[in-house]
Amino acid sequence: MTRTSFINVDLELSSVESLASLAEELSEKIFILKNEFFESEYQLAFECTLNASEASSVFDTFLKLVDSLSKISKEKLSRCHGRVLDIGYESGEEGFVANMLSSNMLGQVAGYGFSINITVYPLDKTSLK
């Protein structure tokens, strides 16, 4: 049986201005999922693959990366109209996942203007065999 599990956290950014310099600075540290101009906006998404078992450790990594950005990149990030940390889970046939984000962590996330999204993906049918 497949257990419900935490997958990862994606950092998703949207802006009316190019995010190329921000992508370049962060691409040395985390994996870029998407860097494109789509529907009149620039979209940039990263995945932090830490083999972590809970979202809080990935959030901590993302926030440290944001803290270490150059002044120009921090300004560009602050001008993004979309700043989302998307927590991904795979549903399962058994078990559950409980990941706590402390009030301190939520304060840091809010301080950068990030929203939090939670995505639950369906079971991969090949894992059911």
N, C-alpha and C positions, 0 to 999 in steps of 0.2 A: 504494500500500500504506500502511496505517496503522501508525505507529510506536508502540511502547509509550511511555507518557508519564506524567509526574507531573501530577496535577490540582490538589490543594490539601491543606490540613490543617484539620480541624475540631477545635474544642475542645468536648468533651461533658461536661456536669456533671449529677450526680444527687444529690438530697438529700431528707431527710424534711421540711425546712423550705423555705418559699418562697424562690425565687431572684430575685424581682422586682426588688429593689434592685440586685443584681449585674447583672441584665439591663439595667436602666436606665443604670447607669454605663458599661457596656461598649458598649451599642448606639450610642453617639455615635462610636465608633471602629471597630467591626467589625460585620459583618452577622449578624443573628440568624436562624438556621435554624429553631429550635424553642424555644418557651417554654411548657411545658404541665405539667399534673398528669395523670399516666398511671400506672396500676397501682400506686397508693399512694405515688408519689414525684413530686417536682418534677424535671422534666428541662429542661435549658437547653443549647442547642447553638449555636455560632458558627462561621462560616466566615471565614477570612482570605483575601481575594482580593487578591493582590499581583502577579499575573502572574509569579510566581517560577518558576524552573526546578528548584528543589530544596527539599526539606522544611526544611533547616537555617535558611534565611533566614526562613521562616514561623514556625518555632519561636522564633527570636530575637525576632520581632515580638510573638508571644504572650507570651513571658516578660517583655519590656519592659512590655507592657500590665498584666500581673499585678503587676509591681514598682510600677507607678504607681497601683494601686488604693488607695482609701481604707482606713483601718484596719478599718472595719466590714466592707467588702467582702472584704478579705483574711481576716478571721475567718470570714465566711460561706463563703468558698471552702475554707478549711481544714476546715470541718465537713462538706463534701460527701463522701459515701461513694463516689461515682464521679467520678473526674477523669481524663479520657482525651484524649490528643492523637491523633487518627486521621488517618494519612497515606493519601491516596487516589491510586491509580494507575489508568490505563486500560490494559488489556492491548492488545497490538497484533499485527500480522501479522509485524512485523520489529523488530529492534533490542531494546535493553534499557535499563533505567534503573538507575543506581547513585548513590544519595544517601547520603553519609556524615554521620553525626551524631557530632561529636567527643565525647571523654570528658568534656570540660568542659561541653558542652551537655547530655549525658546526666545529669551531676551536678546541673545546675540543674533539669532536668526532675524528677529524683528528689527533689530538695530540696523541691519543691512537692507531692510525692506524686502526680504524674501518672504514669499508665501510658501506654504507646505501643501503638497498634493500627495494623496495616497492612491496608488494604482494596484489593483488586485488582478493578476492575470489568470486566465483559465489554465487548467491542467494541460500539459502537453500530452496529446493522445498517445504518443509513442512511449511515454513513461508508464502508461497504464498496462502495457503488455507484459 
